Amino acid sequence: MAVNYDVPMTWKDFKALEKEEQRDYLQHLIDTYGANAVSFAQMFKINANTVRRYISDNDVGIKLSRGSRVDRARWNEFLGVQETEEKAAEVVQPQPVSCGMQVCSATMRFCGAIDVDMITADLKRVFDGNTQGEIEITFTLKGE
């Protein structure tokens, strides 16, 4: 199967590639866009931990850098995502809660090596994109 490095692919199509093709495709996206597990998950429409686990379990042969910074504008262009100012300014209407109960506040605490991707994934599970409210972030760093 010939791989077009400049076209996004589905998770199913990616998994159908030979390991060398998978490695070359992902490495190209890392080198070109600074892609990481989160951006791969966005493209494949899966969870970032699934991407990490697959790469590790299947010995794909790339190392994902947790601190890498994706060129968001170029990555979105690659994916064909165009964010207009209208879309960015769009106000989401809260959805009524069908069970009559909702989360009013919560506390999440993480300790050890800070994994920003994991924290982001946890927040995405809690906040569905329709959530409105306030978020306060307080942190304590150790060392240095």
C-alpha positions, 0 to 999 in steps of 0.5 A: 500500500502506498502511503501519502504522507500529506493526507490524514488517515483513519485509525483503521487504515493506519493499523492496516499499514506495515509497521515500517509504513506506520513508523515512517508516516508518524515520524513524518508528522512528528518532523513536519508538524511537531505531532504528538499522541494528542494530535494523532488521537485527534486525527484518528478520532481515538484517545491519546492513551490508545495511540501511546499504547498501540505504539508501545505494544506494537513496537512501531519504532518511534518515540513520542515526546511528551513536551513537543509542541504541535504547530496548531495552525499547520496541523489543523490545516493538515486535518482540514479543520478551519476555525473561523472567528464566527465559530470561535465566538459561537456561544454554546447553550447548556443542555438540560440535565435529564436526571435532575442532578449535575456536578457543581464542583470537583477537585482533581489532584495529580502528583509525580511527573506532570503528564499534561496530555493525561491531565488534558484527557481527564479534563475532556472526560469531565467537560463535554464541550457544553459545560459552562462555569469557571475553572481555577488552576492552582499548582505547586512545583517541587524541585529546582 
